[in-house]
């Protein structure tokens, strides 16, 4: 994982397996939530989501289904590693509440959180 010197809240994964997070995200999240970010990005890589050439964690410009799948795969990765699966929805909540998002972006983030919490039932 590489940390980018940027205040925005973003994480990126590239087809070569590299994952980047921004300094702003590192400052905002606790260690478990950062694990959730990495798990989410690994979810994109494991899903062979080659349509993306790196995009921000919030996924505002992305297909909601691809982001939801990465969240769900990420939860399974967290569980398999013995980490808290609750870190994924907690991370999304913290990102939603952290800044003023565009209406469309906030709706997508909230929909991902809803999809994630519904899958846990």
KAJO-V130248 format. One record per pair of residues at least 12 apart in sequence whose ideal C-beta (glycine too) atoms are under 10 Angstrom apart, sorted by the first residue. I is the first residue (numbers start at 0). J is the second residue. If there is no record, write none. Layout:
# KAJO-V130248
i={I/I}
j={J/J}
This chain:
# KAJO-V130248
i={0/0/0/0/0/0/0/0/0/0/1/1/1/1/2/2/2/2/2/2/3/3/3/3/3/3/3/4/4/4/5/5/5/5/5/5/6/6/6/6/6/6/7/7/7/7/7/7/7/7/8/8/8/8/8/8/8/8/8/8/8/8/8/8/8/8/8/9/9/9/9/9/9/9/9/9/9/10/10/10/10/10/10/10/10/10/10/10/10/10/10/11/11/11/11/11/11/11/11/12/12/12/12/12/12/12/12/12/12/12/12/12/12/13/13/13/13/13/13/14/14/14/14/14/14/14/14/15/16/16/16/17/17/17/18/18/18/18/18/18/18/18/19/19/20/20/20/20/20/21/21/23/23/24/24/24/24/24/24/24/27/27/27/27/27/27/28/28/28/28/28/28/29/29/29/29/30/30/31/31/31/31/31/31/31/31/32/32/32/32/32/32/32/32/32/32/33/33/34/34/34/34/34/34/34/34/34/35/35/35/35/35/35/35/35/35/35/35/35/35/35/35/35/35/36/36/36/36/36/36/36/37/37/37/38/38/38/38/38/38/38/38/38/38/38/38/38/38/38/38/39/39/39/39/39/39/39/39/39/39/39/39/39/39/39/40/40/40/40/41/41/41/41/42/42/42/42/42/42/42/42/42/42/42/42/42/43/43/43/43/43/43/43/43/44/44/45/45/45/45/45/45/46/46/46/46/46/48/48/48/48/48/48/48/50/50/51/51/51/54/55/56/56/56/56/56/57/57/57/57/57/57/57/57/57/57/57/58/58/58/58/58/59/59/59/59/59/59/59/59/60/60/60/61/62/63/63/63/63/63/63/64/66/66/66/66/66/66/67/67/67/67/67/67/67/67/68/69/70/70/70/70/70/70/70/70/70/71/71/71/71/71/71/73/73/73/73/74/74/74/74/74/74/84/84/85/87/87/87/87/87/88/88/88/88/88/88/89/90/91/91/91/91/91/91/91/92/92/92/92/94/94/94/95/95/95/95/96}
j={12/17/18/19/20/25/33/36/37/40/17/18/19/20/19/20/21/22/24/25/19/20/21/22/23/24/25/21/22/23/19/20/21/22/23/24/21/22/23/24/26/27/21/22/23/24/55/56/57/98/20/21/23/24/25/26/27/28/36/55/56/57/93/94/97/98/100/21/23/24/36/53/54/55/56/57/94/24/25/28/33/36/37/39/40/43/53/54/55/56/57/40/43/51/52/53/54/55/56/37/39/40/41/42/43/44/48/51/52/53/54/56/69/40/43/44/51/52/53/43/44/47/48/49/51/52/53/44/40/41/44/40/44/53/36/37/39/40/41/43/44/53/40/53/33/36/37/40/56/55/56/97/98/36/55/56/90/93/94/97/90/93/94/96/97/98/86/89/90/93/94/97/86/89/90/93/82/86/77/82/83/85/86/87/89/90/83/85/86/87/89/90/91/92/93/94/86/90/73/76/77/80/82/83/86/87/90/56/70/73/74/76/77/82/83/84/85/86/87/88/89/90/91/93/56/73/86/87/90/91/94/73/76/77/69/70/72/73/74/75/76/77/78/79/80/82/84/86/87/90/56/58/66/69/70/71/72/73/74/76/77/87/90/91/111/53/56/69/73/69/72/73/76/65/66/67/68/69/70/71/72/73/74/75/76/87/58/61/65/66/68/69/72/73/69/72/68/69/72/73/75/76/65/68/69/71/72/61/62/65/66/68/69/72/62/65/65/66/69/66/104/69/90/91/94/108/91/94/95/97/98/100/104/105/107/108/111/70/104/107/108/111/100/101/103/104/105/106/107/108/103/104/107/107/107/106/107/108/110/111/114/114/91/107/108/110/111/114/107/110/111/112/113/114/115/118/114/111/87/88/90/91/111/112/114/115/118/87/111/114/115/118/119/86/87/90/115/86/87/88/115/118/119/115/119/119/111/112/115/116/119/111/112/113/115/116/119/112/112/108/109/111/112/113/115/116/108/109/112/116/108/111/112/108/109/111/112/108}
